[in-house]
Amino acid sequence: MRRRIVAGNWKMNKTPSEARELIETLKPLVGDEKDVDVVFCPPFVDIALAVELVKGTNIKIGAQNMYYEEKGAYTGEVAPEMLKDAGCEYVILGHSERRGYFGETNEQVNKKVLKAIEHGLKPIICVGEKLEQREQGITEDLVRMQVKIAMKDVKKEDAVNCVIAYEPIWAIGTGRTATNEQAEEVCGAIRKVLAEIFDQETADQIRVQYGGSVNAKNAADLFAMPDIDGGLVGGASLKADFADIVKA
Ligand code: PGA
């Protein structure tokens, strides 16, 4: 049985003082969750504070990005060891906003995945298609390629610590959630390609999330699908609703 995982991607929201407020709100609601991995992914400047505030709870902290070099002259970037040492357990990699606005490529995502693993961080690897790609009927081809390149040279024993988040770009922040069937179809295809890369046993252990306008109303049905092991939640992770999604 795969353990469920619900992660809140705060994106570029919440100053440190606002982060404190949100965490204090959510802590009593999800802090002692035992059946689901609950992860908050705040902006970098909130991470140290978030780690401090969730001490003694079951909440884990993740980052939203990192660079693939160890250290050095990369102004503005954050290294894997910095995240690890700050207390992060997870790191979101290859989010469609990173790919779309900041030109991240599949190859860069792969470098980041390998580096994250090397430093003991668990990558949440985002994949997903644009609306025109769905309409063209190339969703599965595209997502297969994204997963294959992201997982290149990843060892089986490390792959089980990776999470894949299927996030159709047309569903992100639009209120237009994929149907349960659409989400399951692609999450199932992702598990199939993972079985091709590794083997069925490994693929059966890797958690696949759905993301894209997940909210307190639609979460339970989405998470009930056989290949959906939880969600990556944007907008709804910034309010108390997030607790209802975790309960779902
Ligand atoms: P959303 O974002 O829940 O606001 O659609 C999800 C994401 O981009 O991770």
Residues whose N, C-alpha, C, O or C-beta is under 5 A from the ligand:
A	BS01	PGA	N9 A171 I172 G173 T174 G211 G212 S213 V214 L232 V233 G234 G235 A236
